[in-house]
Amino acid sequence: MTKPKYLYKSEEDFLVYEFISEGPKGHIRKMVKYSFTGTENVYILGFGDFDTETNEINDFSVTNNGDSEKVLSTVASTVYAFTQKYPTLWVLATGSTSVRTRLYRMGITNNLKEIQVDFAVFGLNDKGLWEEFIVGEDYEAFLITKKENI
């Protein structure tokens, strides 16, 4: 993606990524983590503020640091890195709340043409069925994979 993003660091296995959000609320440590779902070849994308007490992601925190587009672009760039390392895997993404899922849908919608150059994108509709992503439709979750996996 060509939008501004933060530099991130990743672990050697490319399953965990960290970066710093910078804005009026200060420097906020963010984390992206890809975890196996139990379904063959499907990993879920977890994202949020890094919680120093639990050493885990807090995906319910609301930072409001004025950089949401840059943060989402950074998270999206980790999908590119993750699928570069693991090209046959699928990425499952959903928000921890319906508002966040809507935010992800809007991010996909606003960047769909660029995303579709490399990826196939699917949405889980209200009937519980996966369909090719349709702009304007509501989805409960998203599946993304490299085009060559289709």
CORTAVEN-V25922 format. One record per residue. N is the residue number from 1. RES is the residue in three letters. PHI is phi in whole degrees, -180 to 180 (none if undefined). PSI is psi as a letter, one per 30 degrees, with the letter a starting at -180 (none if undefined). OMEGA is omega in degrees with one decimal (none if undefined). Layout:
N,RES,PHI,PSI,OMEGA
N,RES,PHI,PSI,OMEGA
This chain:
1,MET,none,k,-172.5
2,THR,-98,f,-178.6
3,LYS,-77,l,178.9
4,PRO,-59,k,178.9
5,LYS,-148,l,176.8
6,TYR,-82,l,169.8
7,LEU,-72,k,178.1
8,TYR,-129,l,172.2
9,LYS,-119,l,179.9
10,SER,-131,l,172.9
11,GLU,-74,l,-176.0
12,GLU,-59,e,-177.9
13,ASP,-87,f,177.6
14,PHE,60,h,176.4
15,LEU,-102,f,-178.8
16,VAL,-129,k,-179.4
17,TYR,-130,k,176.7
18,GLU,-133,k,174.0
19,PHE,-154,l,-178.1
20,ILE,-114,k,172.1
21,SER,-83,k,-179.4
22,GLU,-121,k,179.9
23,GLY,-173,a,-176.3
24,PRO,-61,f,179.0
25,LYS,-88,g,178.4
26,GLY,105,a,179.4
27,HIS,-99,j,-176.3
28,ILE,-113,k,179.7
29,ARG,-77,k,-179.7
30,LYS,-114,l,179.6
31,MET,-139,k,172.3
32,VAL,-122,k,-178.4
33,LYS,-136,k,176.8
34,TYR,-103,k,-176.8
35,SER,-127,k,178.7
36,PHE,-64,k,-177.2
37,THR,-89,f,-172.1
38,GLY,99,f,174.2
39,THR,-97,k,-175.6
40,GLU,-50,k,175.4
41,ASN,69,g,-178.9
42,VAL,-115,k,176.7
43,TYR,-118,k,178.9
44,ILE,-95,k,177.7
45,LEU,-90,j,173.2
46,GLY,-105,k,-176.3
47,PHE,-150,k,173.8
48,GLY,169,a,175.9
49,ASP,-73,k,176.2
50,PHE,-80,k,179.6
51,ASP,-95,j,-176.0
52,THR,-70,f,178.8
53,GLU,-76,e,-177.0
54,THR,-105,f,-173.6
55,ASN,58,h,179.3
56,GLU,-130,l,176.8
57,ILE,-83,k,170.0
58,ASN,-105,j,-176.0
59,ASP,-90,g,175.2
60,PHE,-108,f,-178.8
61,SER,-67,k,177.4
62,VAL,-120,j,-174.3
63,THR,-84,e,-176.2
64,ASN,50,h,-177.5
65,ASN,-95,g,174.7
66,GLY,75,g,-176.2
67,ASP,-132,h,-172.6
68,SER,-59,e,179.2
69,GLU,-65,e,179.5
70,LYS,-67,e,177.6
71,VAL,-65,e,179.8
72,LEU,-64,e,176.1
73,SER,-64,e,178.4
74,THR,-67,e,177.4
75,VAL,-60,e,178.7
76,ALA,-60,e,-179.6
77,SER,-66,f,176.1
78,THR,-70,f,176.1
79,VAL,-63,e,177.9
80,TYR,-63,e,-179.6
81,ALA,-65,e,-179.2
82,PHE,-61,e,-178.2
83,THR,-77,f,171.6
84,GLN,-68,e,179.8
85,LYS,-75,e,-176.6
86,TYR,-126,i,-170.3
87,PRO,-67,f,-178.7
88,THR,-94,f,-177.2
89,LEU,-86,l,176.1
90,TRP,-108,k,179.3
91,VAL,-110,k,175.6
92,LEU,-99,k,179.5
93,ALA,-136,k,172.9
94,THR,-153,l,179.2
95,GLY,-80,l,176.8
96,SER,-73,f,175.4
97,THR,-138,l,178.5
98,SER,-65,e,178.1
99,VAL,-65,e,179.4
100,ARG,-70,e,176.3
101,THR,-61,e,177.2
102,ARG,-63,e,178.0
103,LEU,-62,e,177.0
104,TYR,-64,e,178.9
105,ARG,-61,e,179.1
106,MET,-64,e,177.8
107,GLY,-64,e,177.3
108,ILE,-64,e,-179.8
109,THR,-58,e,-176.2
110,ASN,-69,f,-177.3
111,ASN,-124,g,-170.8
112,LEU,-58,e,-178.3
113,LYS,-60,e,179.3
114,GLU,-68,e,179.7
115,ILE,-62,e,-175.2
116,GLN,-69,f,173.8
117,VAL,-63,e,-175.2
118,ASP,-113,f,-169.9
119,PHE,-127,l,166.5
120,ALA,-100,k,-176.1
121,VAL,-124,k,179.5
122,PHE,-126,l,176.4
123,GLY,-122,k,175.9
124,LEU,-91,j,-174.9
125,ASN,-82,l,-175.9
126,ASP,-71,f,175.0
127,LYS,-95,g,-179.6
128,GLY,80,g,-178.9
129,LEU,-112,k,174.9
130,TRP,-85,k,176.8
131,GLU,-139,l,174.8
132,GLU,-57,k,-175.9
133,PHE,-56,k,178.7
134,ILE,-119,k,177.8
135,VAL,-59,k,178.0
136,GLY,96,f,178.3
137,GLU,-87,k,173.9
138,ASP,-88,k,178.6
139,TYR,-135,l,178.7
140,GLU,-92,f,-179.9
141,ALA,-161,l,-177.9
142,PHE,-134,k,174.0
143,LEU,-121,k,-178.0
144,ILE,-132,k,176.4
145,THR,-148,l,175.7
146,LYS,-60,k,-177.8
147,LYS,-56,e,-177.2
148,GLU,-68,f,177.8
149,ASN,-85,f,-177.3
150,ILE,-90,none,none
